[in-house]
Amino acid sequence: MNLFTGEAADALFGGDAPPAVQALLQEARTASPEQIPSLLWTAQACAPHCLSIYYLLYKCHAGRRQFELAERAARTGLAEAARQAGLPQDWRTAQAGPDFHGTGPARFWLFTLKALAFIALRRGRPDEARALLAQITALAPDAHIGDDVIATMLASVDPADDGP
């Protein structure tokens, strides 16, 4: 079951969770809304290499409008995905090369850039959101990860409102 849509699904974006944390994720599926974040952060602590947990974390916190926590989860997941995909830790220095269209860590990394663009926009940093979207376009213009939705949101932001 997808934690956030309620649809039946066993697949997790970012890959399967190791058996050691599957019980925590199963518990999170039936937990009260207040318990879900602590169960997911516990799962992350048990399996910091498991990308799917970061996805669940940043989606959970963004859905609750807890954008600071969502950003923390996304940045940590981005760093782990970069490590697994052989990408630089600084997303701004990444170059085309990895397969951003597959299902592996490079795709997760790219998708997490999109998540960070959304979070940056929601936290009042549209310039950073634009830079993240520009990097996605430069690396994989036809990746179809939903970055066009963020671009549309950004188009409605007045450039004069771009922070201090």
Stockholm file with secondary structure:
# STOCKHOLM 1.0

chainA/1-164         MNLFTGEAADALFGGDAPPAVQALLQEARTASPEQIPSLLWTAQACAPHCLSIYYLLYKCHAGRRQFELAERAARTGLAEAARQAGLPQDWRTAQAGPDFHGTGPARFWLFTLKALAFIALRRGRPDEARALLAQITALAPDAHIGDDVIATMLASVDPADDGP
#=GR chainA/1-164 SS CCTTTCCCCCCCTTSCCCHHHHHHHHHHHHSCTTTHHHHHHHHHHHCTTCHHHHHHHHHHHHHTTCHHHHHHHHHHHHHHHHHHHTCCSSGGGCCSCSCTTSSSHHHHHHHHHHHHHHHHHHTTCHHHHHHHHHHHHHHCTTCCSSHHHHHHHHHTSCGGGSCC
#=GC SS_cons         CCTTTCCCCCCCTTSCCCHHHHHHHHHHHHSCTTTHHHHHHHHHHHCTTCHHHHHHHHHHHHHTTCHHHHHHHHHHHHHHHHHHHTCCSSGGGCCSCSCTTSSSHHHHHHHHHHHHHHHHHHTTCHHHHHHHHHHHHHHCTTCCSSHHHHHHHHHTSCGGGSCC
//
